[in-house]
Amino acid sequence: MQKKLKVVGIRSATLINKLTTMVSPSLPIGLAYILGSIKKFDIDIKAIDAVGESPFMANARKFSEKNLSLGLSNDEIIKRLGNFRPDIFLLTSMFSPDWLILRDLIKKIKNNFPKSIIIAGGEHFSAMPEFCLENSQIDCIVYGEGEETIKEIISKILDGEYSKTPIEGAYIKKNNKILKGPPRNRVRCLKGMAWPAWEFFNVNLMLDNGIGNTSNQIAGVRPMPLNATRGCPYRCTFCSNPNMWGKLWRARPVEDVTAEMKYLNNKYGANHFDFTDLTLAVKKSWLTDFCNQMIKEKIPITWGLPSGTRSEVLDYEMLLLLRKAGLNDIDYAPESGSKKILKVMKKQISVPKLLNSLRSAVKAKMRIKVNIIIGYPEETRFNFFETWLFCVKCALIGVEDLLVMGLSIYPGSEVHNQIRKERNIIYQDSYFETLTDQGSLNYATSYSNHYTRLELNIFKYLIFSTFYLVSIISHPKRIIILIKDLIFRTGSTRLSMGLINLMRRSGVKV
């Protein structure tokens, strides 16, 4: 009798900047989708989520002078396997800085399980498959949406046909040669897709501690990630997502989404959902249908849009409906207040219309955060002050939170390709470490041709401090919220998260 194939899915620890205000670990929904897609096979499945098993900043380890490693160490991951001897390792990575951790994990896997097949996927591997194959002992890389590809790979392994012919959506390394399969067609219909297989993960450890994208450890909040759509029709130059998800926007049936929410609410007590979609608010008709279904179902939950939402369909009427349907948290993604830089980014948004949408969101009693990126090659000091003034307007309107980032040139993005060519950037360890600078107020690499790195850091502090100062002066009750955040370590804004991190670095127990 042939033994069952053993498969383990792994999310490694993640690399974070010591001074970042962006630490919001969440459950690995991409890996959970992949494991959900292969449950139908007669195989043994195990999952190890290094971040989810150790998501607390107090346990983060020093990786380098400016970066920390959050999650189980690679040795701990190997130890967690115990007597489970995997035939296949499924590794996932959304963020390219994690490559520095994954590379070591891959080496340890091959040392301990030399006959195993290592398959990697996710946004990082989709952006630079050949580099990762050439610089590690990975056997196969799945690029783009992975469910159908991984199912075909598993089938071929079970049939003894793996690596004999190219596979759509995959790079296979055999005898030091790379066999590239053609791109796999996008899944056009999301109806009937397998849900994420959360049963393989320690979900309750995260939920019991209120850890998630937007919850920031708020008492009583049990947040889980959710995905309702795939693809993004927009062309933002800083975004690497098109390599992974494509530009074709597709949505699940609203009944399927609400059914999953009810299931997770009943099974895990999840009472808040963070939609991880690239942009949920594309078609007003789908959004309206979803809201009406939520109101009809009366599910006792709230939900948020933490991924940088566009404003085109978010008028006051729509926002009132969203609020009635349980939405309480929106991240808007203007990225800049400069018309010139917005054009360079290919954002295709109107600042006056965006400000009107923000006013409507505040009026609808939404909790609002805006995301800002500075440091584009074309950005001048004047362009920066246009963005600074925009952020002041946001604070006066009533926007509660702000994330200001230096430009980070992620592999696969249009701006990455531009800057790498212009500045002859080499994929050394130092490059991957700079990618964590994005959310730090101290470390930042300036790609502007018009101002220095020092100026960029000063500009980040200026936007950050001015925004919260104006916000507190114009809305005095927020000082009470800030004090409560610091006392209870809830971190409901980037300001309180930054101050909590500062306290931690100063030796204050948090």
N, C-alpha and C positions, 0 to 999 in steps of 0.2 A: 504494500500500500504506500503510495507516494505521500510524503509529508506535506502539510499545508505550507503555502508560501507565507512568510512572515514579513510584514511591512510596518515600518515605524515612521511617523511624520514628526519632524522636529522644527521648532522655531528656536533659534539660538538666543543668547543674550543680545542686548542692543547697546550700541555705543552712543553715549550722550555727553554733551558738553557740561563741564562742572558748573558753569554759570548760566545755564539755560533756564528759561521760564516755560519750556515746552514739554516738561515731563508729564505725560498723561498716558500711561500704559493702558492698552486695551487688549481684549481677547483676539487671537489670530484668526480672523474670519476667513481669510484666503485659504489657509491650511485646512480649516474645518470644512470648507466647501470641497476641497480636493478629497479628503477622507470620506466625506458624504457620497461622493461620486463613485467610489470604489467599494462601498459596503456590499454591493450586490455580488461581488466575487466571493468564492469560498476560500477566504484567506484570513489569517490572524492579523489584526490591526492594533497598534499601540501608538500613543501620541505623547511627546514630551515638549511642553511649552516652557522654555527656560525663563522667559519673562513672567509668565503667569504663575509659575511656581515660586518666584521670588521677586515680587513687583515693588518692593519697598525701597525707597531711596536710602534709608538708613543702612541697607545691606549692600549698596552699590560698592564696587571695588575699583581701585585706581587702575586705569589702563595706560595712561600717559600723563604728561604734565597738565594737559587741559581736558582730558576725557576720562569718563568713568564707564565701567561695564555694569549694566543693570540686568540682573537675572542669574540663573545658575551658571557656574563655570562649565567649561567644556568637559573637564574631568568629572564633574558631578553629573553631567548628561550621560556620559558613558557608564557611570556607576548606576544610574537610574534604570538602565536596561536590564541589569541583573542577569537572570538566566534566559532572557528573551534574546535570541540570536537572529537578528534581522537578515533577510535575504535582500531586502530593498530599503534604502534610506531615502525618504522624501524630505528635502530641505527647502525652506522658503525664506525669502528675504525681500522686504519691501524697500528698505533703506540701504543705500550703497555703503555708508560708513560701516555697517555690520559685516561687510566683506572681510574686514581685518580680523573679526572674531570667527566667522565661518570658515575662513581659510585654515585656521588652526584646527577647528572641529573636523573638517574633512580629512586632514592629516591623521588625527587621532582615530577616526573611524576606520580608515584604511589600515592603520597599524593594528587595530584590534579585530577588525572584520575584513580581512584582505579579499575575500571572495564575494563580498556584498556589492550590489549595484547602487551607486549614489546618483540620485536624480534630483536636480535643483530647478526651482521655478520661482516666479514672482517678478516684481518690477525691476529689481536690480539685475537679475539674470536675463530678463528679456531685453534689457538695454545694452548689455555687453556680454553676450554669450560666448563669443570666441575668446575674449580675454580671460574669462573665468575658466574655460576648459583648458586653455594653454598654461594657466598659472595655478593649477590645482589638480587633484586626482579625481575630480568629478567625472562620472561616466556619461551622463546625459543631462541636457538642459532643455526644459520645456519653455517655449517663449509664447507670450500672449496668454489668452484664456486657456486654462490648463485641464479642465475636466475631461473633455473628449480625448485629448492627447494622452493623458495619463491612463485612461481606460484602455486605449489601444495598446499602449506600452505594456500594461499589466497582462492583457490578453496574449500578446506576442511572447512575453516571458513564460507564461503558463503553457503556451503551445510550443516552446522551444524555437521561436522564430525571431527573437529579439536580435537586433543589430545586423540582420541579414539584408534588409532593404531600408531605404529612408522612410521616416515617419513624419507625416504632416505636423508642423508645429514643434519639431524637436531637432536638436543637434545631438548626435551620438558620437562618442569618441571610441575608436576601436583601433588597437595597434598603433596608437599615437597619430592616427588620422581622423579627421572630423567629417562625419557624414551628415550633411545638412538636408533636412526635409523642407519642402515648400511651406509657406504660411498656411495655416488651417483657416478655413472660413469661419467668420464670427458666428456665434450662436445667435441667430436672428430672433427666435422665439424662446422666451424664458419661462414659458408655461410648463409646469411639470418638472422643472429642475429639482434635483435633490437638495434638500436643506443642509446647512452646515451640520456636521456630526459632532455636536458639542458633548456627547456622552463620553468621548475619549479624553476630555480635558477636565482639569480641576476648576470648573467654572465657579463654584461657590467660594473658593479662596478669594477671587477677585471681587465677587459680588458682596460677600460678607464685609469687605473693607471699603465698599463704595468706590472702587477704582474703575475708571473708564475715561473716555475721551473728554467729555464735557462736565462730568460730575465733580471731578477733582476732590474725591473723597468727602462728599457732603453726606452727613448722617442721614440714614434712611433711604438713600438712593442706591438701587441695585441695577447698575447700567449694563446693557449688552449691546454689541454692535449689530447692525442689520443692514442688508443691502436690498434695494428694490429695483435698481436700474443698473445698466452697464453702458459704457461708452460716453463720450463727450463731443458735441459738435463744434466746440470752440477751439481756438488755435493758440492759446497762451504760450509764449515762447519759453517760459521758465519751466514748463510742465513736461514731465517724462511719461505721463500716463498713456498717451496715444500708442506707444509701443506695446503696452500691456492690454489695453481695453479697446482701442480703436476709436474712430470718430463717429461711428454709428450709434446713436442713442436708442436704447431698447429698455422697455419697462416690463416688469412682472405684472400679472393680473392683480388688481388691488385686493381681491378676495384671498389670493394666495399669501400676500404680504400680511394682511390682518390675521389670517389663520396661524401663520408662524409666530406673530406677536402673542396671540392668545396661548399658544402652546408653550412658549418660553416663559410667559407670565405664570402659567400653571405649574410648570415643571421646576423652574428655578426661582420663582418669585421675582423675576425681572420686572421692574416697575418704571424703567426709563430705557429708551432705545436711541442710540446714536446712529443715524444713517451714514454709512461710509461711502455712499455714492459720490462719484466725481462731481455731479451736479444733479440734484433731484428735481430742481425747479426749472424744467425745460418746457414741458407741455402743460399749459394751464388746465386743459381738459382732464388729463390724467391726475393732476394734483387735486383738482376739484372732486373727481370721483373717489380718490383715496380718502380725502377728508370726510366726505359724506358717508363712506363706508365705516370710518373710524367712529363717527358720531352715532351711526346706527348700531354698531357693535357694543359701544359703551365699555370698552376695555379700560380697566383702572390703571392707566399708565400715562406717562408723559414721553415726549420724544424731542430730539434735537437734530440740527443740521450743522455738524462741526467741520465739514470739509471745504468750506469756502463757497458759499452759495451765491449765485448770480441774482440780480435784482429785477430782471426784465419782466417777470410775471408776478412780482410781489407788490401789488398795489394794496391800498388800504382794505378794500373789500376781500381780497384774497387772504390777506394777513389776519383779518378777523375770523375768517373761516378756518384757517390753520390753527389759530389760538383755540377756537372752539373744539377742534379735533385733537387737542393735546400738545401741540407744538409750543415749547416755551423757551427755546434756545436756538439762536441763529448766528452762524458765523458768516458775515458778508465778506466778499473778497474783492474790494476795489483795487488793492495792491498799490495804487498811487493816486495822488490828487492832481498830477500834472497831465494835461491833455497830450503833451508831446510824448511823455514816457508811456502813457497808456497806449498810444499808437505804436510805439516801439514794441511793447509787450503783446500787441495784437489783442488787447482786451475787448475792444469794440463796445465800450460802455460810455454813457454820458454822466459826468459827475453831477450836474444839477438833478437829473432823474434819479440817480443813486441816492442823493441826499433826501429827496422826496420820499423814496422808499424807506430809508432809515427813519425819517420822521413818522411815517405811517406805522412802522414796526414798533417804535417806542409808544406811540398812541395806542397800539393794540396790546400793550403791556408784555411785549417780548423782552427777553434778555438778549442783548445784542453785543457781539464782538466784531471788530473789523480787523482784517489782515492787511499789513503793509509791507512792501518790499522796497528797499532802497539799495543803491549801488550799481545800477545798470551802467554799462560803458558810456552810453549817451547822456546820462544824467548829469546836469550841471548843478551848481549851488542854488541857482534860482529855481530849478525844477524841484530840488529838495524842499525849499521853503514853500513852494506851492503845495506839496504834500503835507508839510508841517501845518500850514493853515487849514487844509482839509481836515486834519486830525483834530484841531482845535474846534472846528465846526461840529465834528462828530461828538465831541465831549459836551458841547453846549446843547446839542440836540437831545442828549440823554443816553448815548451809547455807553454801555457799562464797562467794556473791556477792549483791550487793544493788544495785538501781537505785531510788533515791528521786527522785521527780519532783514538781515543783509542778504543780498543775492547769493544764492547757492547754485552752482552749475552742476546739476545732477546729470549723470549719463543718460543719453537718450533725448534730452531736451534740445530745442533749437538753439537756445542761447549757449548751451554747453558746447555744441558743435562749432558755433561762431568763435567763442572765446578760446577754446582749445586750439583752434587753428591759428588765431591771431597771436596767442602767447605761448604756443608750443608746450602746452601742459602735458606732462607725462604721468601715467597712472602709477605713481609711487605711493607708499604708505601715507606720506604727508598730504597728498591730494585727498585721499579718502577721509583723513582726519579733519581737513578744512571744511568738509561738508557738514560737520556738526556745529559749525560757527553760526549757522542760520538763526537760531533763537537765542544766542548769547548777547548780552549787552556789553560785554568786554572784548571778546574775541570776534574779529570779523575780518574777512578778506575783501578789500574794495576792488571792484572791477571797473569803477568809474574812471574815465579818461580825464576827468575834470577836477577831482578832489582826492585827497590822500586817505590811507587807511585810518589814520588818527582822526581825521575829520568825519569819516564814516561812523566811527564809534561815538564821537561827540554828537553827531546827528541822531543816532539811535537813542542815546540818553535824552537828548533834547525833546524828541517826539514823545518818548515814554513818559518822562517826568511832566512835561507840559500837559499832556492829555489827562493824566490822573489828577494833577493839581486843579486844572479847570473843571474836571468832572466833580471833584469833591467840593470846590467852591460853589459851583452852580447847583449841586445836589448834596447839601450838607449831611443828609442821612447816610451817605455812603461811608463816612468816616466810622460810623457805628458798625457797619458791615465789615469794614477792614479790621477793626479791633477784634470783632468776633472771630474773623478768619484767623488772626494771629494767635488768639487764645486757644481756639479749638483745632488749629492747623488744617483748616478746610480748604484753603487756597481757591476761592471762588473766582478770583481774577488773576491776571498775570502779575499785577502789582503785589498781591498777597503771596503768590507763589514765589516771586523773586525775593521778597523779604524773608519768607520761611527758609528758602535756600541759603540766604545770607546768614540767618541765625544758625543754621546747621553748620555752615563753614566756620562760624565763630565759636563753635563748641557748645552751643545751646542745644540741649536735648529736645528733639522734636519727634 
